[in-house]
């Protein structure tokens, strides 16, 4: 974010907007994303999730032909506290296969995501949509734990806006932990390349308060209805593809060893 040029005390539009945002939220005028609002989340298709550039190095001693790199793309719908929003598409990459002792092994690769604007911005009112300085977006980030055999993984959610501290995050101290449950059977969309679609959800996780958000920390938590012990939900429509490590391009052949096992 580029900082605006300094203005005379009391004359800065950013200061006036900040005061308005804080007063509006702290006064309890925040609105949630109302049911019936139309969202336009991207649909996952057979053409997505085809880049294997984030495939991680493998652990020592494993058989590359029995390990596969999986790339999955999802269009999640998130209810967190009092806000419901369709998140921009996220992509996650990991590797999995048998360890030398026969146990299941996994290695985390990478996650890519983009910010999604929250309707109503900082104030949760039409003013938050009309005034750029009152904008507010949310972006999921990898929380440091994943287990794709069981559907467990963790995320943090960064809050982004002109008036919001760069360190502002939901799950600052401890990430939000998810235990996904399948909504139905998986469906093969394509055999070559392999593309499988699935849907999953979690409606049991707790949403912590946002932290490190500067002077607007309390206002943001009130705006978002955080912390929230219940009423949260992640709906997860996704597709994934995979290749075994002996099928990956030559650059992945450079002694793929020493990968960090997922936690």
C-alpha positions as CSV (number, residue, x, y, z in Angstrom):
1,X,0.0,0.0,0.0
2,X,1.3,3.4,-0.9
3,X,1.0,6.0,1.8
4,X,-0.8,9.2,1.1
5,X,1.0,12.6,1.3
6,X,0.7,14.2,4.7
7,X,-2.1,16.8,5.1
8,X,-2.7,19.5,7.7
9,X,-4.0,18.3,11.1
10,X,-7.7,17.6,10.9
11,X,-7.8,17.9,7.1
12,X,-6.8,14.4,6.1
13,X,-9.6,12.4,4.4
14,X,-8.0,9.2,5.7
15,X,-8.2,10.5,9.3
16,X,-11.8,11.6,8.8
17,X,-12.6,8.2,7.3
18,X,-10.8,6.4,10.1
19,X,-12.8,8.3,12.7
20,X,-16.0,7.6,10.8
21,X,-15.2,3.9,10.6
22,X,-14.3,3.5,14.2
23,X,-17.3,5.5,15.4
24,X,-19.7,3.6,13.1
25,X,-18.5,0.2,14.1
26,X,-18.1,0.9,17.8
27,X,-21.6,2.4,17.9
28,X,-22.9,-1.0,16.8
29,X,-24.0,-0.1,13.3
30,X,-22.1,-3.0,11.8
31,X,-24.1,-5.2,9.4
32,X,-23.5,-8.8,8.4
33,X,-23.6,-10.1,4.9
34,X,-27.4,-10.6,4.6
35,X,-28.9,-13.9,3.4
36,X,-29.8,-13.7,-0.2
37,X,-26.9,-11.6,-1.3
38,X,-25.5,-12.9,-4.6
39,X,-21.9,-14.0,-4.7
40,X,-19.8,-15.0,-7.6
41,X,-17.3,-17.6,-6.4
42,X,-15.4,-19.3,-9.1
43,X,-16.4,-22.8,-10.0
44,X,-13.8,-25.5,-9.9
45,X,-13.6,-27.3,-13.2
46,X,-11.6,-30.1,-14.8
47,X,-9.2,-27.6,-16.3
48,X,-8.0,-26.3,-13.0
49,X,-5.3,-27.5,-10.6
50,X,-2.7,-28.6,-13.2
51,X,0.5,-26.8,-12.1
52,X,3.0,-29.1,-10.3
53,X,5.6,-26.4,-9.7
54,X,5.0,-26.5,-5.9
55,X,5.6,-30.2,-5.5
56,X,7.8,-30.6,-2.4
57,X,11.0,-32.6,-2.0
58,X,10.4,-36.2,-0.8
59,X,11.6,-37.7,2.5
60,X,14.7,-39.9,2.4
61,X,14.4,-43.5,1.4
62,X,10.9,-43.5,-0.2
63,X,10.0,-44.8,-3.6
64,X,9.1,-41.9,-6.0
65,X,6.9,-44.2,-8.1
66,X,4.7,-44.8,-5.0
67,X,4.5,-41.1,-3.9
68,X,2.3,-38.7,-5.7
69,X,2.1,-34.9,-5.8
70,X,-1.5,-33.7,-5.4
71,X,-2.6,-30.2,-6.4
72,X,-6.1,-29.2,-5.3
73,X,-8.1,-26.1,-6.0
74,X,-11.1,-25.1,-4.0
75,X,-13.8,-22.4,-4.0
76,X,-14.7,-22.2,-0.3
77,X,-17.7,-20.5,1.2
78,X,-16.9,-19.2,4.7
79,X,-19.1,-18.2,7.6
80,X,-16.9,-16.7,10.3
81,X,-18.5,-15.0,13.2
82,X,-21.3,-12.7,11.7
83,X,-19.9,-12.6,8.1
84,X,-20.5,-15.0,5.2
85,X,-18.4,-14.7,2.1
86,X,-17.4,-16.8,-0.9
87,X,-13.6,-16.8,-0.8
88,X,-11.4,-16.4,-3.9
89,X,-10.1,-19.7,-5.2
90,X,-7.3,-21.3,-3.2
91,X,-4.8,-23.8,-4.4
92,X,-2.9,-26.3,-2.2
93,X,-0.1,-28.7,-3.1
94,X,1.3,-31.6,-1.0
95,X,2.8,-35.0,-1.5
96,X,1.8,-38.3,0.0
97,X,2.8,-41.9,-0.1
98,X,4.2,-44.8,2.0
99,X,7.2,-44.3,4.3
100,X,10.0,-46.9,4.4
101,X,8.4,-48.5,7.4
102,X,5.0,-48.8,5.6
103,X,3.3,-45.9,7.5
104,X,1.5,-43.1,5.7
105,X,3.6,-40.1,4.9
106,X,2.8,-36.6,3.8
107,X,4.9,-33.5,2.9
108,X,3.4,-30.0,2.7
109,X,4.1,-28.0,-0.5
110,X,2.5,-24.6,-0.8
111,X,-0.8,-22.7,-0.7
112,X,-1.8,-19.8,-2.9
113,X,-4.8,-17.5,-2.3
114,X,-6.0,-14.0,-3.0
115,X,-7.9,-11.4,-0.9
116,X,-11.7,-11.3,-1.1
117,X,-13.5,-8.1,-0.4
118,X,-16.0,-8.2,2.5
119,X,-19.3,-6.5,1.5
120,X,-19.8,-3.4,3.6
121,X,-16.1,-2.9,4.3
122,X,-15.0,-1.7,7.7
123,X,-18.4,-0.4,8.7
124,X,-20.6,-3.2,7.4
125,X,-22.8,-0.5,5.8
126,X,-23.2,0.8,2.2
127,X,-20.6,3.5,3.1
128,X,-18.0,0.8,3.4
129,X,-18.6,-0.2,-0.2
130,X,-18.7,3.4,-1.6
131,X,-15.5,4.7,0.1
132,X,-12.2,3.0,-0.9
133,X,-10.5,3.9,2.3
134,X,-13.1,2.0,4.3
135,X,-12.5,-1.2,2.3
136,X,-11.9,-4.5,4.1
137,X,-10.8,-7.8,2.6
138,X,-10.0,-11.3,4.0
139,X,-7.3,-13.7,2.7
140,X,-6.7,-17.2,4.0
141,X,-3.2,-18.3,4.7
142,X,-1.7,-21.7,5.6
143,X,-1.8,-22.2,9.4
144,X,1.1,-24.7,9.6
145,X,-0.8,-28.0,10.1
146,X,-2.3,-30.4,7.5
147,X,-3.4,-34.0,7.3
148,X,-5.0,-34.7,3.9
149,X,-5.7,-38.3,4.9
150,X,-8.1,-37.2,7.6
151,X,-9.2,-33.8,6.3
152,X,-7.6,-31.8,9.1
153,X,-5.8,-28.6,8.3
154,X,-5.4,-25.1,9.8
155,X,-5.7,-21.6,8.4
156,X,-5.2,-18.0,9.4
157,X,-7.2,-15.2,7.9
158,X,-5.5,-12.0,7.2
159,X,-7.6,-8.8,7.2
160,X,-6.5,-6.2,4.7
161,X,-7.6,-2.6,4.2
162,X,-6.1,0.9,3.9
163,X,-6.8,1.6,7.6
164,X,-5.9,-1.9,8.9
165,X,-2.6,-2.9,10.4
166,X,-0.5,-5.2,8.1
167,X,-0.3,-7.7,10.9
168,X,-4.0,-7.9,11.5
169,X,-5.0,-11.6,11.5
170,X,-7.8,-13.9,12.7
171,X,-5.9,-16.8,14.4
172,X,-2.9,-14.7,15.2
173,X,-1.7,-16.8,18.2
174,X,-3.2,-20.1,17.2
175,X,-4.7,-20.9,13.8
176,X,-8.2,-21.9,13.0
177,X,-8.3,-25.7,12.9
178,X,-10.7,-27.5,10.5
179,X,-11.9,-31.1,10.4
180,X,-13.5,-31.5,7.0
181,X,-16.3,-34.0,6.5
182,X,-17.3,-35.2,3.1
183,X,-20.7,-34.0,1.8
184,X,-20.9,-36.9,-0.6
185,X,-18.8,-39.3,-2.7
186,X,-16.0,-38.1,-4.9
187,X,-16.5,-37.9,-8.6
188,X,-14.0,-38.6,-11.4
189,X,-14.2,-35.9,-14.0
190,X,-11.3,-37.1,-16.1
191,X,-9.0,-40.1,-16.2
192,X,-6.2,-38.5,-18.3
193,X,-5.2,-36.3,-16.7
194,X,-6.8,-37.5,-13.5
195,X,-9.2,-35.0,-12.0
196,X,-11.4,-35.7,-9.1
197,X,-14.1,-33.5,-7.6
198,X,-15.4,-33.6,-4.0
199,X,-17.3,-31.5,-1.5
200,X,-16.7,-31.2,2.2
201,X,-17.5,-29.0,5.1
202,X,-16.9,-28.2,8.8
203,X,-19.4,-26.5,11.0
204,X,-17.8,-27.3,14.4
205,X,-14.8,-25.1,14.5
206,X,-14.4,-22.0,16.8
207,X,-13.4,-18.6,15.3
208,X,-11.0,-16.7,17.4
209,X,-10.8,-12.9,17.7
210,X,-8.6,-10.9,15.3
211,X,-5.4,-9.6,16.7
212,X,-2.6,-7.2,15.9
213,X,-5.0,-4.9,14.1
214,X,-3.9,-1.6,15.7
215,X,-6.5,0.9,17.0
216,X,-9.3,-0.8,15.1
217,X,-8.8,-4.2,16.8
218,X,-11.9,-3.9,19.0
219,X,-14.0,-2.3,16.3
220,X,-13.1,-5.0,13.8
221,X,-14.0,-7.8,16.2
222,X,-17.3,-6.2,16.8
223,X,-17.9,-5.7,13.1
224,X,-17.1,-9.4,12.4
225,X,-18.8,-10.9,15.4
226,X,-15.5,-12.4,16.8
227,X,-14.7,-14.4,18.7
228,X,-17.4,-16.9,17.9
229,X,-17.5,-20.3,19.5
230,X,-20.2,-21.7,17.3
231,X,-22.2,-20.8,14.1
232,X,-19.2,-20.9,11.9
233,X,-19.0,-23.0,8.7
234,X,-16.5,-23.8,5.9
235,X,-18.1,-25.3,2.8
236,X,-15.4,-26.6,0.5
237,X,-16.1,-27.5,-3.2
238,X,-12.8,-28.7,-4.7
239,X,-11.1,-30.7,-7.4
240,X,-7.7,-32.2,-7.4
241,X,-5.2,-33.9,-9.7
242,X,-2.0,-35.8,-9.1
243,X,1.2,-37.2,-10.6
244,X,3.6,-39.8,-9.1
245,X,7.1,-38.4,-8.7
246,X,8.5,-40.6,-11.4
247,X,6.1,-38.8,-13.8
248,X,7.1,-35.3,-12.9
249,X,9.4,-33.2,-15.1
250,X,13.1,-33.6,-15.0
251,X,13.7,-30.7,-12.6
252,X,12.0,-32.7,-9.9
253,X,14.6,-35.4,-10.4
254,X,17.4,-33.5,-8.6
255,X,17.6,-35.7,-5.6
256,X,14.2,-34.9,-4.1
257,X,15.2,-35.6,-0.5
258,X,14.7,-34.1,2.9
259,X,11.1,-33.0,2.6
260,X,9.4,-31.8,5.8
261,X,6.6,-34.1,6.8
262,X,3.2,-32.4,7.3
263,X,2.1,-31.9,10.8
